[in-house]
Amino acid sequence: MRRWALWALAVAALLGGSAIHAATSCGDLVALTLPGIAIRSTQTVAPGDFTPPGAPTSLRVRGFCRITAVAAPTPDSDIHFEVWIPSGDGWNGKLLGVGNGGFAGAIDYRAMGAALARGYAVTGTDTGHTGDQMAFGRGHPEKVADWAYRAVHVTSAAAKVMVRDLAGRFPLHSYFQGCSTGGQQALSEAQRFPEDYDGIIAGAPGNDRIRLIIGFLWSWAAMHTSSGERLLSAVQLSNLTRAAVARCDAADGLEDGLIDDPRRCEFDPGVMACKGSANDSCLTQEQIAAVRKVYAGVKNPRTGVQLFPGWARGSEAGWGSYILDPKEPVRLGLFRDLTFGDPVWDWRTFDWDRDLVFVETQVPELSAASVDLERFRARGGRLLMYTGWADPVVPPEAVVAYYEKVARAMGGLRRTHEFFRFFAAPGMGHCGGGSGPNTFDALSALEAWVERGQPPERLLAAQSVDGKVTRTRPLCPYPNVSRYSGRGSIDTAVNFVCRAAHDPELPRG
């Protein structure tokens, strides 16, 4: 039996033990023995300002016990993680695991601080490496597995035992919350380790990670010349978003500056064609073709088969970071470090017909695209997923497609709604931002679902300017949508109802 399997059995035995354990002090936790875990330090942090290692600013925190540790489920593993446990009676009795961003080479201390402020014991991990690229995985398949899925699992299990030793009991409920890469980690937990968490929040999940990176490659190539010159400017991208919103804003019967569902938006960039000389206020035929290609998404050039969805109309202003501005396609480490093993591999040699299959067979563990959530459902787990309809990083259509695939696999929408609900926010960007209501308390909604059996029928989303709320709107569980009732301000959530799309009984605002 492999060491990883032995580690899992040993920790499972610890978690399956008595729920009551003699409480100890924060300092005494350094003596706690866990298989494959080395506790490096413990620290009692007083209430006030606390600056995490490497952080540019401090966090305002309540008093807590800070535990730093390293997990080594395999000989090549080096997973750093922390567990923060509120002091005294400040603990709400629950554990929250927080996800990562980008390629996950750092602990998200700000997310840990936010969880601590709510009374949670909280854990976060660097997933076994530092930095935001993939060179760490070259020749180290176990480190790749740690990063892809294992680190969150092993640190979650260890955190529960640490909480038990300090607080005298295991957490009453355990939750996980993450967005982007954290959303992928969230879905990975539900798919691979359904016993880890009672409730999971998956925001804008890049869970089909390999095909998402293929999408970056495809879109970058579309938006650049063969010599690497950008085809569009940032001004043109912003103009595209304004034109798309102007064309499709009223499709839901209400002019509110938002595209309700970009899949139903028929905006074509050809309407911005230059009539005279090229300038930033119009598009050349080459630029129009490039934008259409990004909208269309990745297709096999030989067969025409769709390989990954395109980016949504209304998201163009945000294309800079991943599609327009980089000097070469982003995340090429997938090819150079993890699959082709060539640090100077040229992306232009990618064969869309042959190489995608090769890459997916080389590192299948990178994605969390399984639609089989039966074990998570059967043990009473609850899953809440969300995305922004104007997300410029993870195409929202990919998130919707995953939910629909799960619903088909799990026996339909009604049965899926019993444990898994999905919310899409018009105008919201990647994990927030954008032109629409973009902040909402998904964690409280999940707590009510798990602890009181109250499924979320809507999420109240807010939009703020200079700290002042300017608009609220309900987000509705897919496939329902938010529609104006015809009475009161269009900036107030109470004047909207959640209904099926294109409900004929609703007034046209």
N, C-alpha and C positions, 0 to 999 in steps of 0.2 A: 504493500500500500504506500502511495506517495506521501511525502511529508505534509503536503497541503491537506490531504484527506485526513491524516492523523490529527492535524491541528484543528480542523473543523469538528471532529468528533470530540476532542478534549474540551473545546469551548462550549459545544452543545451540552456536554455533561454539566459544566458549571452553570449554564443558564437554566438547565432543567432542575437545579437543586432548590433548596428551600427559598421561599420568597423573603424570609426574614433572616437577617444576618447582623451580627454584632457591629454596631457603628464604630468608627474609628475617627481619628483626627486627620486633617488634610496632610500634615507632615508624615503621618504613619503610613500613608498610601504607598510610599516608596518601597515598602517591604512587601507589597502585594505581589504574589507570584501568579502569572498567567502564561500558558504555553505560547511560545513565539512572540511574547511581548516584553519589552524592556522599558520600565518606567524610568525616565531620565531625571525628572525633577517634579517637585510639587511646590506650590507657592500659595500662601494665603494673601489674596489681593484685597486691600481695603476699599471701601466705597470712594468714588471720586474719579479722577482722570487716570487712565491706564493706557500706556502706549505699547501695543504688541510689537514683537521684533520685526524690524524692517519697515514698519508702518510710518508714513510721513506725518500723520496726525494721531492724536490720542482719542480714546473712547471714554465716554462718561459711563461708568459702570456701577452696579451695586456690588457689595462684597461677594467674593466667590473664591472657591478653591480651584486653582489652575494646575492641571496635570499635563505634562509633556511626556510623550512616549514614542517608541518606535516598534512597529510590527514587522515580523519576518516570517510569514507563512511558508516561504521557500528560502533556500540558501542565498538566492540572488535578490531577495526583497529588502527594501529599505524604506518602509512606509512611515513617515512622520505624521503624528496626529496629536491633537490636544482635546482634552475634556474639561469643560468649565462647569462647576456645580455651585449654585447659589449657596451662600452661607446662611446658617441659622434657619429661621422659618420662611426664608425667601423662596424656597423651591416649590414649584407648583405640582410636583409629583410626577412630572413627565420629562421625556428626553426628546430632543430635536437634533437630527442630523442635518447638516447644511452642505449643499453642493458647491461645485467649483465653476469657474468660468474659463473660457479659452481652452487651452490644453492642460489646465489643471495642475500646474506645478507649484501651487502656493495655497496655503490655508486662507479661507475667506474670513478674516477676523471681524470685519464689519458685520457680516451676517451672524457671526457668533455673538457679537455684542448685542444685536437686536433681539436675538433669541433669549439671551440672559436677561435683558430688560423686561421680558414677558414672564420671567420666573422659570424658564426652562433650564434644565441641565442640557448642555449642548456639546456636540462633537464635530470636528472638522479635520480634514486630512489633506496633505499635499499629493496624495495618490501615488507616492513612491518615487518622485523625482522633483527636480527644480526646473524652472524655466517654462517657456511656452512653445517649445519646438519638440521634435521627435527624435533627435539624435540619441537620446538616452536609451531608446529601444533597439538600436542597431546591435544585433547579436545577443540581445537579452530578452528572449520571449517571455520569461516570467515577469520582468518589469513591465512589459506591454500588457500582460494579463492583469497585473496590479492596477495599472492606470485605467484599463478598459472597464473593469468591473469588480476586481477582488478587494481593492483597498477600502472602498466604502463599506463592504460587507464585514471585513475583519475588524475594522475600527469601530463599527457600530456594536458588534458583539462585545468587544473589550470594554467599550464605554458603559454598557449596561452593568457589567460586573463591578466596575469602578464606582458607579453611582450606588450600587447596592452596598459596597463596603463602607462608603462614607455616610450614606443616608440611612442605612439599616434596612433598606428594602429596594427591590427592583422598581423601575419606573412603572407607574400604573398604565401609561400609554406611551408609545414611541411613534414619532412622526419624522418624515424626511421632507425637505423643501429645497428645490433647486431650479435654476433657469438656465437655458442654453445647454452647455455641457452638464450643468446641474440637472437639467430636465432629462438629458440622456441617462444620467446616473439614477434619477428617480425611476424611470421606466425599467432600467436594468435591474434595480432592486425588486420591483414588482414581478418581473419576469423570472429572474434567476433565484432570488432569495425572498420568497413571499412571507417568511416568518419574521423577517427583520423589523418590519414596521407595520403598525396598525393603519396608518394613514399616510398617503404620499401625495405631494404636490409636484407636478411636472410642468414647468414653464418653458414655452418655446423650445421644445426638446429637439436637439440635433441628434436624434436617436438612430437615424439611418446615416451614421457618420461617414461611411465610405462614399455613399452616393452624394451626400452633401458636399464633400470635398471634390468629387467629380463635377458637381454643379459649379463650384467656384472656378475650377479649371475651364469648363465650357464657357462660362459667362465672361471670365477675364479675357479669354481668347476672342470672344465676340466683340468686346469693347476696346480692343487694341489692334493696331496694325501688325503686320508680320514682323516688323522691327521693334515692336513694343511701345509704340507711341499711342497715347490715349486718343480715342476717337471723339469723346465728348468732354465737355467741361463741367465743373460743379454747377455752374449757372444753368447750363442746359438740363442737367438732371432735375434741378429745382423747378425749372419751367415745365418739364415733363409731368412732375407731380401735380403742379397747379392745373395743367391742362387735363390730366386724367380725372382729377377731382371735379373740375368744372363739367366734364362730360358725364360723369356717373353719379354725382352727388344726389340728384333727385330721383334715382332709380327706385329708392325705397319710399318715395312719396313725401320726403322731407328734405328741404335744403338746409343742411346744418354743417357743411364743410367736410363731410365724412363720406367715404365710400363704404356702404354697409357690407357688401360682399364683393370683393374684386373679381371673383369667378364669373360674376354676371355683368362685369364692366366691359363694354365693347369699344373702349377707346383705342384708336389706332394712331401711332406716332406720325403717320403720313400726313395728318392734318397740319403738322408743324413744318412741312417742307418749305425750304427757302424759295422765294419767288425771284430773288436776285442774287447778289453776292452772299456767300456764307458768313454767318455771324452767330453770336451766342443766343439770339432770340429766335432762331429757326434751326432746322436740321437738314443736312445734305442727304442724298439718297443712301450713301454709305452708312451714315449715322442712323437713319431710319431702319435699315436692314439689321444693324447691330442691336438696336433696342428690341425689335421684333424677335430676334433670336434669344435674347435674355428672357423675354416674356414667355416664349414657347418652351423653354427648358431643354434639358439634355435629351437628344434623340440619336439613336444609332444612325450614322450617316448612310449606311448601306441598306438597312432594312426599314428605317423610319420608326422603329419601336421606341416609345417613350421610356427613358431610363430614370429621369428625375424631373419633378415639376419645375417650372420657371418661377421667376420672381414676380410678385404681384404688382398690378397697376396701382399706383398710389404710394409705392415704396421707393421710387426712383431717387428721391433726394438723399436717401441713405446708402446708396450703392457705392459711395466712395471708399469706405474702409476695406471692403472685401472684394470689390469688383473693379473699381476704376483706379484708385490711387496706388496700390502696390506695384512695384517695378516688375514683378513676375507673379504668376498665380499663387495664391496663398496655400499654405499647408502642403507644400511639395514634399515635406518630410515623409508623408505617407508612402510616397513612391521611392524617394531616395534612400530613406533609412529603414523602412519596414518591409518593403516588398521587392523592389528591384535591386537593392543593395548597392547602389551606385551614387555616391555623393555629388556627382556632376551630371546625373541623369537629366536629359533634355525633355521637357514636357511636350515639345513639338513631336516627339516620336510616339506619343501615346496612341495606341490603336483602340478606337472606340468599340470595335467589334470584338476584339480578342482580349485586350488588357483588363477590362473591367472584371471579367470572369476570373482572370488570374489574380487580381488584387483581392477580390472578395474571398477567394479560396485560401489565400495566404494568411489573412488576418480577420477571419470571420467574427472573432470576439470583440472587435471594435464597435460593432453596432448592437443596438438593443431594439431590434425590429420584430421580435416574436409577437404574434397576436394571441398566443395561448396564455391567458391570465386566469385560468381555471383554479389553479392552486391558491392564488391570491384572493380570488372571489370566495372560494370555499372556506377559507379560514377567517372570513369576515373583514378582509381588507377593504379600504376605501381609497379611491384614486381620483384626484382632481387635476385636470390638465387645462392649460390655457395658452393662447398665443395672441399676437397682435395681427390684425389684417394687413397692416402696413409694415410688417417685419422685413427689413432689408438684408437680414443675415440668414435666417432659416425660413425658406418659403412657407407661408402659412398653408398653402395647398398640400404640402407634404405632411403637415401636422393633421389636417383634416382627413387626409387619405389614410393615415395610420388609424385614427379613431374609427373610421368607417370599416376598415379591415377587421379591427377588433370586434366591432358590433356584428359583422357577418359571421365571424368565427365563434362568437359567444352566444349565438342564438337570437340576434336581433337587438334593436335599440332598446326595447322595453327591458329586456333582461340585463343589458349592459348598463342602463341607467341605474340599476339597483346598486351598483358598486363603482361605476366609472362614469364621470361626467366631464364634459369638455366645454370650455367657454372661449369665444373669440371676441376680441375687442376692436371695433372699427376705429381706424386711424392710429392705433397704438403701434409703436415700433418694436424693437427687439428687447424683450423683458421690461418694457416701459417706454417712456418718451413718446414722441409723435404728436399728432394734432388732435387726438381724441382723449377721452377719459382713460387714464392709464395707471391709476393706483387703486388697489382694492385689497381687502383683507381676506386672502384665500385661507390663511391658517385658521382663523376663527370659524370660517364656514366648514372647514374640514373637522375641526374639533366638535362642532355641533353634530355633524354627521356621524362621527365615530362614537362619541360619548353619549349623545342623547337621541340618536337615531333620526336626526332631522336632515334629510338630504338638501343640498343647496338648490333652491328653485330660481335664484338669481344672485349675482354678486353686485354690490353697489360700487361702481367705479367713479372716481373723481378726477377732475382736471384742475390744476392750480396754476396761477401766474403770480410770481413774487410771494409765494406762500399763502395766497388767498384762493379758495376754491371758487372757480368760475363756472363749472358745469359738472353735473352728475348725470349718470346714465346707468340703467341696469344692464348687466351682461347676462345673457340667457343661456341655459344649457342647450348645446347643439342637438338637433337642428333648429330649435326655436330661435327667434330673433326678437330684438327690442323694437317696438313700434309705438309711435306717438299716438296718444289717445284722442287727440284733437282738442284738448282743453289744457289751458295753462301754459307756462313757459316751456320752451323746448330745451332749456338748460337745466331742468329739474327732473330727477329720476322718477318721482312719484307720478309724473304725467305720462309715463311709458308703461307698456304692458309687454309681457313675453308671450309671443304667439308663433304659430307656424309661419314660415316665410310666405309672403303673397296672400295672406289671409284676406278674403274679399270683404269681411265684415269691418275691417279697419278703415277709418276715414283717410283720405289722401290729404296730408297736411299742407 
